[in-house]
Amino acid sequence: MDDSTTQSTIRTFTDELDTVVFGVGFAVAAIAVLAFILRPTAASGYMNSVNDFLWTALGWWYLIAMFVLVVFVAFLIFGPWGNIKLGDDDEEPEFTFLAYFAMLYSAGIAAGIVFWGPAEAIFHYDAVSPFVGAESQTPEAAVGAIQYTFFHWGISAWTAYVVMALPIAYYAYRHDAPLRISTVIAPWVGLENLDGPLAKLVDILAVFATIGGVATTLGLVGNQFLVGVEWTTGASVGDAGTVLVITGLTVAFTISVALGVRKGIRRLSYFNMALFALLTVATFLLGPTTYIMSAGTEALGAYLNQFVTMSFYTGAAESTGGGVAGWVGGWTIFYWAWWFSWTPFVGLFIARISRGRTVRQVAVTGVVASTGVTIPWFATMGGTAIFMQETGQADILTVVGELGEAGSGYPLFEALPLGGLLTVLFLVLVTTFLVTSADSSTLALGMLTTGGAESPSTINRVIWGFLIGALASLLMVTGGVDALQAAAIITGGPFSIIALIAVASMGLAFGTERSLFLREEDDVEVPGSDDIVGVDGTPDDD
C-alpha cells in the first residue's frame, strides 16, 4: 500500500468519525478497566453492591419492562402494523431468509447459548428455583430446570433485541435517519436534533455497554475454549497461552468483520448454523433420546402454560427482606439485565440487515424462529446433562465445581458415543459463534462511532476489534471479567428505559404510517405523507 492510499484510508476513518461518541465512550471504558486493574477489590465491591441493589430493590422493574416488550411484539406480529415495510414499499429484502436468519441468530445470544446449553439446566437441577418448589435432583426438579432454561433464553430474550432494532430500521430505511441507537428518540427530538446532547448521551451509553458486553463474552467463552483445550490435552494453558488464544480469536473476528457483512459475517453464519444443527441432532440421537423428548415436552408445556406467572415471579415470599429472592436475582434478573445491556449492538446489527423486510417478518424471525431453534438445543443439552448426572454416566456437577460452568460440556460429550469427535465439534462451535457475535458487535461499534455509517471504514472496525481483544486478554489475566460483567449488567438499567422509549416511538411512527396508508387507500390526498410526525402533531421535515 503506497503513501497516498494509506493517507486516503486514514482520512476516510477520521472524516467519518463521531469524535464525541468515540472519544467519550472509549475514555469511560478505559477508566473503568483501569479501576478494575488498579483497585480490583474496591471496584468489584462497588459493582457488586450496585448489582445487589438492582437485583433486590429494582428487580421488579426489569421483569415488568421485559413483559411489556413481549406483549408489544406479540401485537406487532398479529396486529395491523406488521405490514409496514422497513424501506421503500417496493423494496426487496437485502438478504435471503436463510442468510438473514443465520446472521441474526449467530450475532445474537448464540455464543451464550453454546456456553450455557450444557450448564444451566444442571445448575437448576441441583439448586432448584423456589418457583418450581421441588426437591433437589428429583424428576420434578429436572423438568423445572429445563423449563427455566426455555424461559431465560426464549421469547423474552429475543424480544428485547427486536424492539431495539425495529424503530432504528424504520427511520433509517424510510426516512434516511442514521443507523444509531439514538435514532429511537427521533420522534421526540426530531431528526434534525439527532446530533444533540441527548442523542450523544444515548450513543455513548450504547458504546460503553457494547464494549463491556463483547469483552465479557470474549472472556467467558474464551475461557470455555481454554478449559476445552486443557480438558482434551491435559496441559495447562497459563497466562501466556490465554493471551495467545484470545489474540487468535481476535484476529479471526477482525478478519471476518473487515471482509464485511456479505463476505465475512454471512458465510461464517452459514457454517455456524450448520454445525449447530449437526451437534444438536448428533447429541439427540446418540444421547438419551426418549428422556430428552419426555422431559423436554413436559418442560415446554410448563413454560407456555406458566409464562405469565414466571414473567412476574420475584420470589418475594422466599426473601427475608421482602424484595427479589436471591435465586431470581442471580438468574432471571441477571439475564434480563444482560439482555437489555446487549440490545444496543444486537439491535443495531439486526436493523442493519433488515432492509426491505416488513415489521412482522423481523418480529417473527427474531423472536419466534430464534426461540424455535433455541428450545431444541436446551432440551437436548439440558436433558442429556441431567440424565448423565442422574444415571452416574458423567459427574458433571463435580466438574462444574472444579472448573466452573465453562467445563460442563466436556464430560457430557465425552460420555456419549463418538465423544472425542463431538468434543472437537463443540470446541469449533464455541469458537465460530464467538467470532460471529464479536464481529457483528464490532461492526455495530463502528456504526455507533461514525454517526451511523452503514458500512464503517475497515480501519475503524479493525481498531475496535483489536481493542476489544486486548481488553478481554487483559481482563482474563488480571481476573477482572466478573467486574466488567457487572458493569455491563448495570447498563441494562438505562437500556430497559430506552427499550420502552423505542416501544413508544414505534407506537407513534407506526400509528401515523398506518393512518396515512388507510387514507391513501381511500384516495384522499395526504399532504406531507413523507414527513415524520412529532409528538406535538406537527411534521418534522426529513
PyMOL commands that set and color helices and strands:
alter all, ss='L'
color gray80, all
select helices_A, chain A and resi 3-16+19-38+40-57+59-78+80-83+97-107+110-116+120-126+139-153+155-175+181-189+191-193+197-233+238-286+289-305+307-311+316-318+326-353+359-391+396-403+405-407+409-414+419-448+458-478+481-490+492-521
alter helices_A, ss='H'
color red, helices_A
select strands_A, chain A and resi 532-533+539-540
alter strands_A, ss='S'
color yellow, strands_A
deselect
rebuild
show_as cartoon
